[in-house]
Amino acid sequence: MEDKNEWGSNLSFILAMIGSAVGLGNIWRYPYVLYSNGGGAFYIPYIVAILLMGIPFLILEYGVGYNYKSSFAKAITKINSKFEYLGWLLPVAVFMIMVYYSAILGWDGIYILLSFFKGWGADPNAFFTTTLLQSSESYMGLTHFIPYIAVAMLVGWVIIWFISHRDLEKGLGKVSKLLVPLLFIIMVIIVAFSLTLPGASIGLSELFNPDWSLLGRFEIWMAAFGQIVFSLSLGMSIAFTYASYTKDNADLITNTISIALANSLFENFAALGVFSILGYMSLQSGTAVADLVTQGTGLVFIAYPTVFNVLGQWAYILGPLFFLTVYLAGLTSILSTIEPLSFSIQNKFGLTRNRTMTILCVVGALISMIYATSYGGSLLGYVDTFINQIALLFGVIVECIIFAWVFKAEKLVDFMNSRTKTIKLGKWWIVIVKYVLPIFISIVWIGGLIDVINSSSIHQMNFTIVSAAVLLISSLIFTILPPKNDNWKKTEDRV
């Protein structure tokens, strides 16, 4: 029989969800999105997206998750047994994220060590692409194994296993109480120091200089909604799973607001640090901030080391702190990505949490070694694009429709209102989750799909097809395997 998974306290739930939401995307994606979509003007669609989609959708996920107190796959099967396949699709997709995230975690682990002596040398770009990743655009790069990246990734997998295989509160709950506050403290130190750098005001002026004319463009609104989807991990079955672990007296609406607020504060605070440092870099190099702005691995592993090279002795303090922050952000997020699939497997096949986590970590570590090759960097980008712009957004749409229409979101209103001290749900919430969200997210998904099709190379399209096949076949296997747990179809409604 599977273990009983439950948070030891409401604080554990809140900090674990904040840890899941606060991740690499807050540090390397959001500052670029804010800058490139109107600067200060972006806050209008950003706040609208939080209020119109982020909070209402999280309340829906939390409500249904709490109602069933079971895994995502089991709950979807309970709602309608014909949908079981969809119940496995999202947990498997999220696990695929975990596998390639482990590579980024490994890279950053290496940079933590390098930052103590600026081991990336005078040319961080060449070091990252040529020396570290030994990047190759050829399929033959898959045959070139890079041992030190593999070792760094395996260290991450051991940490993940050590935390995840323990009882929920003793492992993930306890670690969240330590890592999430530490993550915020270190970010405060980094930003505080960054604001004192010469030229910081140049970067901040570029960041917040509002371009009000962009508010009339459709793209800026879609960028805001897309950012909230990724930033709050909407529709990834993580929020659902975490809510299913909550105690009976949880105030889920208040928790939702707290988590959304903490996530927003962190990513906007991180943007202050990023652009203060870019402003300093602009002043020192004579290069315009616009030519320095980047996102993703380019920001973390190239732009920042370039700054540290000209920062003097302070770099030996700020560098390790920064890369440790990235590592902690990646770790708190990656720990959440194993939970949906693990809990679903526990529910259907009656395995213990310990055994399930051990199996998933071993399998995930073995699969992840494909990213420890010369083709790993390119492959990671292809798989990330497919998962985030195609698979997950489709899952969000499906989840929204199943929860709001098939389960009937109306059933949650009185129950959720009876235990909250903040906002009360009403017809406005029903309209949002049943009509507004499916339409908006569908538009974002179609836009992402068109973008992938139009911009994909032959290599990317091939691996998009392979990734889709892996996702669809893996989900099918979990669906058709017979349950080993007599309670698989025995789930009680609580509302």
C-alpha positions, 0 to 999 in steps of 0.5 A: 500500500502506498504511503500517506503523504501529508504536510506537517503544517500549512507553512510547509505547504506554502513554502514548498509551493513558493519553492516550486514557483520560484525557479530559474524562470524568475531569474533568467526569463522574467527580467528579459520579458519585462524589459522587452515588453514595454518596461514599466508599462508591462506591469499593467498586463502583468497584474491583470494576468495574475488577477485574471488567470494566476490566482483563479486557476491556482484556486481551481487546482488547489480546490480540486486537489484538496477535494480528492486528496489523491494523485492527479492521475487518480483524480482524473480517473475518478472524474471520468475513467475515460480521461485516465490517459490525460491524467498521466500526460501532465505528470509525465511531461513534468517529469521530462522537465525534471530530467533536463533541468538536472543538466542545468543544475549540473552546469550551475554546480560547476559554476559555483566552484568556478566562481571562487577563482573565475575559472571561466577565463577571459572569454566566458562565452567561449568557455561555456559553449566550447570548453564546458559544453563542447557544443556540437550541432551534429547528431554525432555529438550524442556519442561524445560523452562529457564526464565532468558534466555527468558527475555534476548532474549525478551529484544533483540527482543524489541530492534530489533522491536524498530529499525526495525519498524520505517522508514528505514532511521530513524530506521536502517539507523540512528542506523547503523551510530551510531553502526557500527563506535562504533563497530570498535572503541571498537574493536580497544580498545580491540585489542590495550589492548590485544597486550600489554598483556604478551604472546601476541606475543606467540599467534600472532606467532601461528596465522601467522606462515605460513604452505605453504604446506597446499596451495596444499590441496583442503580443505584450498581453500574451507575453504577460499571460505566458509568463504567469503560466510558466512562473506559477507552474500553472496546469503542471499538476504540481499545485494539484498534488501539493494541495492533495497533501494539505491538512483538512483545515487549510485556507487554500484561497489565502494560501493562493494569494500568499504564494502568487504574491511571494513569487511576483515579489521575488521575480521583480526583485531579481529583475532589479539585480539583473539590470543593475548589473547590466547597467554596470556592465554597460558603463564599463564596456561602453556597450548599450544595455539593449545589446547586453540583454539576454535570457536563459543560459546566456544570461546566467553562464555568459553575461554574469561571468563577464560582469564578474571578470571586471568586478574586482575582488567583490566578484569572489563574494558575489559570484558564489552567492549568485550561482548558489542562488541559481542552484537553490532556485533550480533545486526547489523547483526540480524537487516539485517536478517529481511529485506528480508522477511519483504520487500517481505511481504510488496510488495506482501500483501500491508502491511506497514513496521511498521505492517510487522515488528511488526508481524515478531518480535512477531512471531519470538520472540514466535518461538525463545522461543524454544531456551530458553529451556535446549535443546536450545543450542543443537537445535541451533547448529543443525539448524545453521548447516542446514541453513548455510551448506545446505539451504543458499549455495543451495540458493546462487547457485540458485541465481547465476544461476537465476541472471547470466543466466536467468536475464542475467548479461550482461545487467548490465555491461554498466549501472554499468560501467557508474556510477563507479569511480573504476574498470570497469566490462567486460568479466572477470566479466561475466565469473566469475558470469556465470561459475566460481561461480556456480561451486565453490559454488556447490563444497563447498555446496556438501562438506558441505552436505557430512560433515553434513551427515557423522557427524550427530547424530540421533538427528541432522538428525531428526532436520535437517529434521524438519528444512527443512520441516519448511523452505519448507512449509513456503516458499510454503505458502507465494508462494500460498497465493494470492497477495493483492497488485496490483503492485505485478507483476508490476516491471520496469527494470532500465538497 
